[in-house]
């Protein structure tokens, strides 16, 4: 990351020079919101939706970044351009915006905020080998936050439950991706990705009252509608996951990632399913590159 340039508190600096005070509430109390977009062939994808969500999160938690929505859009696009010389090696980038409340004992008087837009190479090695064989999922013991505690539509750093879920999943299957439930035992999301099921040709997804409204989740729904795939948004339990014909995750970097085992149980016939592959192919066509081929070419090793 030494060669990457980031926007930080009004300046363009080497990424290694981005430093947050240990007294910043973002560090001390996870008092920070963020968003993450990605590029395809070096061009941002659905950046407006990501920045829209960032500013909804900022408004909800009452942090003023000192930048307008339009200024954040401009900075985000400029961050890509300033790092474009690194694209041939990276393949594509993630673009991460984050805003802390700043230092202060009390939230209502804290500040000034720390504001950063950083570009990083996509970590293709995390998922590139899973398009063919499928990821493994494990339902974690740790639950999603109840909406009464923290509204899941806010994209925040208060994620100790995600950390614990990852550890719990690894206890069962060291390569597994955790899947969380709400306090009532309904499926919610993963630790940075949404969960989809396919049963009898119907695309099924949990409602958004206890999960983040993922931009990639929205893309999947848009593609399904274009492809005339029936959609059902409903409460789903582990039973539905275990008995589904197909399961997949959606997320900013992998886009659509098939899941072939959950809690050491085979999903369907144990192979990526036709609806999953259809959606992934449609996404590739939309962005003008083969998503799977790119991930395989740029994954380490």
N, C-alpha and C positions, 0 to 999 in steps of 0.2 A: 504493500500500500504506500510505500515511500514516494512513489512517482505520481500518486493521485493528488488532485487539487480539490479542496472543499470550500464552500462558503461557510464562514463562521463569524457571527456577530458583526456583519457589515464588511468583512474583508474576505479576499480569496487567499487561502493559505495552503501550504502542504498539509495533507491529511494528518501527518504525524504531529503537526502543531495544534491540532484541535484538542484543547484541554478544558475540562470542566472542574471548577473548584470543588473540593470535598465538602464544602458547606452549601453547595447548590442543592436545592430541594429535589432536583431531578436525581441526584446521586443519593441523598440521604433518605428520601421518602418515595422514590419512584414517581415524583410529581412532574411527569413529563408525558406528552403525547407525541405520536409519530405516525408516519405512513411510509410505505415502500412501493414504488412503481418499478417497472423494468423497461428495457429497450428490446426491440427486434430489429436487427440490422442497423443498430445505432440510433433508431428512431423511437421516441417514447411511445408507450402504449397506454391509452386511457389515463393520461396524466391529469386531465381535468377532474375525472372522477376521484382520483387519489387525493388531489389537493382539496376538492370539495369536502371529502370525508375528514381530512386533516382539520379544516376550518370548522366543521361541525363539532369535532372533538374539542378544539380550542374554545369554542363558544360555550360548550357544555361545562367544561371545567374552569372557565373564566380566566384564561390566560390570554393576554394581548401580546402577539409576537412583534408588534411594531411594524409589520409589513402587511400590505393589502394582499388579497387573494391573487390579484393580477401580478403583483411583484413576486410572490412566491412561485407562480407559474414561470415567470421570466427567469428567475434564479435557477429553478429546477432544470429548465431547458439549457441555460447557459452552462450549468455544471456538466451536462453531457458533452457540449461542444468543447469545453476546456480540457476534457479528458479523452477526446475522440482519438488522439494519436495512440492510445492504449487499446483501442477496440480490436485490432487484428490479433492481439495476444489473448484478450479476454473473451472474445466471441460476442458477448453482450454484457450490459451493465444492469445492476440494480441502482435505483435512485432513492435515497432515504432522506426524508425530512424529519427533523425532530426539534421540539421546543420545550425547554424546561421552564418552570416558574421563576427560577433564579434563587439566590440566597435569601434567607430570612427565617426567623423563628416562627412567624405566623403567616399562614397562606394569604390572608387579606392584605398584608403589607410587604410581601416578598417581592424581590426584583432587583435589577432588571433581568428579563429572561435571557437564556442562552438559546440561540437559534442557529441551526446547522442544516446544510444540505450536502450530503456526501454521496459519492459515486463509488461503487465497488464492482469487481468482476463477479458474475454469477458463479455460485459454487456448484457447477454442474456435476461434480463427482458425488454429491450427496444423493442424487437421484437418477443419474444417467443410466445405470444398470438395471433400473426397476421398470422401465417401460416394457421390456420383454418378459421378465419373470414376475413382475408385480411386487409392490411393497407389502410388508406385513404390518398389521394393526393389532394393538392391544388396548382393551378398554381399561383405563386406569381407575384406581380407587378414588383418587383425588377428583373432586367435582369442579365444574365451572362455577364462577361466582354467580350467586343469585342476582337477578336484575335489581332486586331491592337493595343489594349491597353496592353494586357498581354496574351501571348500565353497560351491557356488552357491546353496544354500538360505538362506544368510545374506544379508540385504539390507543392503548396506554402501556406503560412499562410495569404496572403492578402485576407481575406474572409469576410469583412464587408457586402458584398452583400448577402452572405449566412446567416449571422446573421439576417439581415433585412427580408430575405425571410422566415426564420423560424418564426419570429414574425408575419409576414403577414399571413402565413398559419394558425397559431394558432388563429388569429382573426376570421377566418372563421370556423375552426374546431380545437379545442384545441389539438386533438390527431393526426392531419394531418402531413404528410411529404411533404415539399415543392417541387414543380417541377418548374424549371426555363426555360425561353425562351431566345433566343438571340434578338438582337436589331431589327431583321426583323420579329419576331414573330414565329420563328421555335423552336421546342422543343430542349432542350440541355440535362440537367441532373438534379439530385437532389443535395442536400448539402452533398455530400460524397457517392453518389450512382448513378448508371446509370439507364436509363429508357428504357424499352422494351414494344412493343405492339405486339399482335397477331391478325391478320385479315385474315379470311378465311384460316387458317392453316399456314399462312406465318409469320415468325418471323421478325418484323420490328424494326429498331433501327436508331436513328439519326446518321448522319455522324460525324466524329471526328474533324471537323474544329473548333468547338466552345465548345468542352467539353474535359474532361480528358479521356485519353485512359485507362480506368479501367482494371486492371488485371482480376478482376472478370467478367467484360464485355467480355474480351477475352476468359475466361473459358466458358461462356455461348455460345459464337459463336462456340467454339471447340466442345462442347457437341451437339449443334444443328446439326453440320455437321456429327458427328458420328451417330446421330439418323435420318439422312436424312430429317431434318426439313428445308424447304425452308427459305432462309434469304434474306432480302432486306434492304440495308443501304441507306437511302434517307432522304430528308428534310421532316419533319413531323410537322404538326400544331396541335393546340388544337382540331380542328375538328376530326383529326385522333385518338386522345386520347379518345374523347367522344364517338366515334362510334366503337372503337375496341371491339373485342370479349374478349380479355384478356389484362391485363396490369400487369407488375411486375417490381420490382427493383432488381438490382444486386449490391452487396456490399461485402466487405471483411468479415464482421462478419456474416450477415444473409445468404449470398450466393445468394439465390433466394427468394424473398419475394413477394407474390401475393398482388395485389392492387385491391380492389373491389369497391371503390368509388373515384371519382375525381370531385372536386368542387361540392360535395353533389349529384352527379349523379352516378347512378349505372353503373358499368362496366359489360358488358355482362349480365349474369343472376344474378349478385351480389355475385357470389361464385368464389373461385380460379378455374382457367380453366385447362383443360387437358394438354395443352402444358406446362404451368407453372409447373404443378405437375410432368410431365414427366422429365423435365429438373432438377427439384429439386431431384427427385429420382435417376437420373443418376449421379448427383453430389455426393449424399450420397454413391452410389455404388463405385464411383471413389476413395473416400477418406476413405472408409471402416468403416463408422459409419452413423447412422441415424441422420441427421442434425436436424430434427424437434424434435425427441425424446431427443437429447442432450440439445437443447435449453429449452425445457419444464422442464427437470430434474434439470437444474442448474440455472434457473431463480429464482430470489428472491421471497419469499412468495409463 
